[in-house]
Amino acid sequence: MHAIAIEHGCLRWTEHPRPPGPAAGEVRLQVAWAGVNRADLMQRAGHYPPPPGVCEILGLEVSGTVTEVGPGVDSLNPGDKVCALLAGGGYAEEVVVDARQVLPVPEGIGLREAAALPEVFATAWLNLFMEGQLAPGERVLLHAGASGVGTAATQLCRTFGHPCFVTVGSEAKLATCLELGAEDGFNRHEGSFVAAVKAWGGADLILDPVGGAYLADNQRVLNADGRLVLIGLMGGRLAELDLGRMLMKRQRLIGSTLRAKPAAAKGAILDALLAHVWPRLASGEIRPLIDRTWPIGEAEAAHAYMSKDANIGKVLLSVSGEG
Ligand SMILES: NC(=O)c1ccc[n+]([C@@H]2O[C@H](COP(=O)([O-])OP(=O)(O)OC[C@H]3O[C@@H](n4cnc5c(N)ncnc54)[C@H](OP(=O)(O)O)[C@@H]3O)[C@@H](O)[C@H]2O)c1
């Protein structure tokens, strides 16, 4: 099969051995589309190695068709159109994945759009509702609101009745977030978000992919009993924590990574998406937000686009191109 290899720092679409399997509990997929995620850029730069035992090929999510099922898999059959959450290996013609990490394509959604769903909706669901334990009506601050994860989280907040405030890097991004359901927002290039978020009412939960550079300001706008869920380190890994503020306001800091979780835990997140989000995708209440697509042979251009912070929503790679 063909897959993306990193040769002398460049992405090349070259011949690879087919992944072995499927073993018990696994399925083989013919990939139609692969999603691009910020983590792929980090892995490529050497800052985010795959978990032990996971192949080196980039790619955390795909859509495609089931071609083989391993022993013990009764939920999926050859020919099924699906999307999958992977620990790696998605930039390829074929993947083998635990069946618990696979969902049917939602009704009325094509394979192209389905590739934009698994990683960002699983991340948003996990951190808002499972790690973050949002209670009815609680208020959410989403940093990088126009990112793939941000556009998914904004729509989940709107749908499930949580007012949300976004920080973004441009007025165009802010306009999209407001259209997706954010109540208000702030352009991060205009300084600190603290006054704007306080004027809005503060946050009971912050979904934060920035880390170090935002910790102090996050603590200032996090309400009593608030949770700060850290999902990334785009603004550095080191910062000073105000333990006094943390103690007096009963703030909680939660670190969270999806990729290294075991298949059973990923399966529990996908079960929740199937129950609560898939019907809303079918009805059109929630939609995958796709910014641009490239043929997989031009993955380099897709990465360059994302690394410039240009995307609003998802960037996808066409592998077989099946719609
Ligand atoms: N822990 C997990 O399990 C998990 C899972 C998935 C994703 N993530 C993390 O979630 C984040 C979003 O992922 P994605 O794939 O959706 O990303 P994406 O679509 O590439 O969006 C990332 C956006 O973050 C903003 N940004 C970049 N550098 C920043 C900085 N230094 N400070 C503040 N904002 C900055 C930029 O938007 P603006 O210019 O609009 O600010 C950029 O477009 C990434 O950090 C990723 O690693 C974590």
The ligand as an ORCA input file, in Angstrom:
! r2SCAN-3c Opt
* xyz 0 1
  N      -4.912     16.513     24.660
  C      -5.593     15.971     23.672
  O      -6.090     14.846     23.779
  C      -5.778     16.734     22.383
  C      -6.510     16.183     21.330
  C      -6.688     16.947     20.165
  C      -6.117     18.218     20.074
  N      -5.395     18.689     21.124
  C      -4.786     20.037     21.067
  O      -5.811     20.972     20.797
  C      -5.276     22.047     20.040
  C      -6.099     22.226     18.797
  O      -5.864     21.132     17.914
  P      -6.399     21.222     16.409
  O      -5.847     20.053     15.679
  O      -7.847     21.462     16.447
  O      -5.599     22.545     15.957
  P      -5.695     23.546     14.741
  O      -6.957     23.371     13.969
  O      -4.374     23.483     14.038
  O      -5.791     24.982     15.472
  C      -4.786     25.448     16.301
  C      -5.010     26.947     16.530
  O      -4.449     27.310     17.791
  C      -4.148     28.696     17.788
  N      -2.797     28.892     18.290
  C      -1.631     28.503     17.720
  N      -0.595     28.840     18.492
  C      -1.116     29.461     19.572
  C      -0.549     30.064     20.735
  N       0.777     30.058     20.938
  N      -1.371     30.623     21.627
  C      -2.711     30.619     21.446
  N      -3.308     30.063     20.364
  C      -2.521     29.503     19.445
  C      -4.278     29.170     16.318
  O      -5.561     29.786     16.187
  P      -5.771     31.365     16.438
  O      -4.760     32.036     15.599
  O      -7.179     31.585     16.011
  O      -5.578     31.620     17.888
  C      -4.303     27.863     15.551
  O      -4.979     27.976     14.314
  C      -3.800     21.689     19.761
  O      -3.013     22.307     20.742
  C      -3.779     20.190     19.945
  O      -2.515     19.711     20.302
  C      -5.216     17.985     22.262
*
